């Protein structure tokens, strides 16, 4: 079984998780891409194509493959095979290019920092190749927690450990319901009604979002399926 921990910008606080053999750290290509974008932005709009553009070309090619996979609705197995056949050779070429650049670029410059970051995170960044269920970046999760990040400073009880835990549980339920095409309010209403009578593992598992469809909720208010 895969237990995946996405690294938010390679935050070192998660490194201890690597001691657990069941947890596989997977890097986020959006963070690497962002660092090379900073190189290009610093050069201005009229800059001549250079190393930053070349790095972005490699990364954008990888993203193009992922977009094609989504468009063609490939299965996880098909995605895995596609990545082995098409993405892996691109990554191998990209690493060779990065290794060469690391010897030619001042380490404290923007390009040097982007190259160094990508090489240091390389084993994690290529981890998505090994499982067709994995995505190339962490954007989906980051977009899901954005409302929580924006609002936490304004909420009365978010400043305590207990409040943070309660918020995390509630937002996990809401975002998981949305990911499973359920209207959040009707889902929460449903589980709050059913939880008092749940008495065993089977009862609790039946309340998980992926085990419920919108029809089951029998919600008569304004709720609707989340698209």
N, C-alpha and C positions, 0 to 999 in steps of 0.2 A: 504494500500500500504506500502511496506517495503522501507525504506530509510536506506541504510547500510553504516556505516562508519567503515572501518577497522582501527584498531589502530596500527600505526607503532611502534612496541616495547613499547606499552602502553604509548605513548607520552601524558603527562598530558595536553598539549595545546588544546586537543580536548575534554576535559571533559565538557566544557560549552555546548556542543551540546546535552548533556543528558537532558537539560532543554526543548528540543523540543520532544514532545511525538511521533512524526513521525520518529524520528531518533533512530535507534537501534544500539548500539555499539557491534560489533562482534570481539572477540579476535582472535589472530593468533596462532595456535598450533605450527607453525614452530619456533616462537620465544621461546616458552616454551621448545620445544625439544632441541633447540640450547643451552640453559642454562644447561640442563642435559648432553649434549654432552661435554660441557666444563669441567664438573666434571670428566668424563671418560678420556678425553684427559690429564687432570692434573695427573691422576694416572698412565699413561703410558700404552703401549700396552700389557704388561705382568701382568696387575693387575688382582686380583681375582674378579669375579662377585660380585657386591655390590648394594647399593641403587640406584646409577646412572643407572645401567643396568636395574634394576627393573622398574624404572620410564620410561626408554626408551621402555621397553617391552610393557607397557600399551599404550604408545603413538603410537608405531609402529603397535600395534593391531588395533587401530583406523584408521590409514592410510591404513592398509591392507583391511579393510572394504570399504573404499572409492575407492581403486583401483579396487576391485571386482565390485563395482557399475558401474564404468566407463567401465570396460571390458564387463560387461553384458548389457551396454547401458540402465540402468534403468532410468525411467522417474523421474521427481522431486517428484512426489507423492510416487513412489516406494522407492526412496532414503529416504524420510521422514519416511516411515514405517520401512525401514531397520534400520535406526538410532534409532528409538524408541525401536525396538525389540532387537537389538544387541549392538549398541554403548552406549546407555544410561546405561545399567547395568555395562559395563566396566568402564564408567566414575564415576559411584557411588562407585565402589570398589576402583578406583584410588583416589578419594577424601578422602575416609576413610584412605587409606594408607598414603596420604600426611598429613592428620591431625595428625596421629600418629607420623610420622617423624618430624613434626614441633616441637614436644615436646622432641625429642631425639637428634636433630642436632643443633650444634652451629649456630646461625643465621648469623654470619658474614663469615662463610665458603662458598665455592662454592655450596655445596649441600644445605645448609641452605638458600642461596639466591635464588636458583632454586625453592625450595619448597615454599618459601615465595612469589615469583613472581607468581607462578602458582595459589596459593590459593587466592592471592589478585585479580587476573584477572579471577577467576573461572566463575563467572556469565557471563562474556563476552566470555570466551573460550567455554562454552557449548551452546552459542547462535546459533551455526550452526545447532544444532539439530532441531530447530523449523521451518526450511524452506529448502526444498529439492533443491532449486536453489542455496543455499549458499555452499561455499567450506570450507574445514577444515582449510585452511590457506590463506595467502595473497600473495602467491608466484607468481601467475599469474600477478597480478597488479605490483608487485615489478620488475618482469622481463620486463614488458612493459615499465616501466619508467627508466630502467637502461641506455639506450642510452642517455636520457636527462640528467641524473645525471652525467654521465661520460663526456659529452660534454659541459655542461653549463659554466665551467670555461674557456673554449676556445672561446666562442662565443662573438662577439663584443658587442651586445646589451642585453645580458642576465643579466647584472648587474644593471638594473633599474626595477622598478615596472612595467612599461609599457612593457618592453622587456620580463619580466617573464610572464606577462599575455598573451602576444601574443604567446610566446613559448608554454604555457600550452594549449591554444586553438588549435594550430596547431598540437601538439603531441596528443591531445585527438582525433582529427579528424583522424590522421594517425593510431593510435592504434585501434580505433573503426572500421576503415575500415578493418584492418588486421584481427580483431576478427570476422568480417563478411565475411571473405574469398574474400576480394576485393584487387586488386593491388592498393597500395596507390597513386601512381602518376596519374594513370588513373582516380581514384575517385576524387582527388583534381582538376584535369583538368575539369572533368565533372561538379562539383559544382560551380567552378569559372565561367564556361560558362553559367550556369543556374541561378545563384543568381541574376544577374541584372534584370531578368524578373520575379522573384518571388515577389508576391504582397500580399499574405495572408498566414495564418497558414498552410493551406493545401499544398501550394506550397513548403513551407520550410520543412514540414514533409516528403514530397516526396523525399527530397534530403538527408535524414538521411541514414546512411549506411545500416541499416537493411531493408530499403524499396527499395533497389537497388540490382540488381544482376549484375554479370560481363558482361553479354550479353548487358544489357542496356547501358553500358558505351560506346560501339562502339569504343573502343580504337584500333587504327591500328598500334601502336608502338610496343615496346617490352614488354609491360606489360603482366602479367599473373596472374591467380588466385593464391592467397597466400594459401599454404597448411599448 
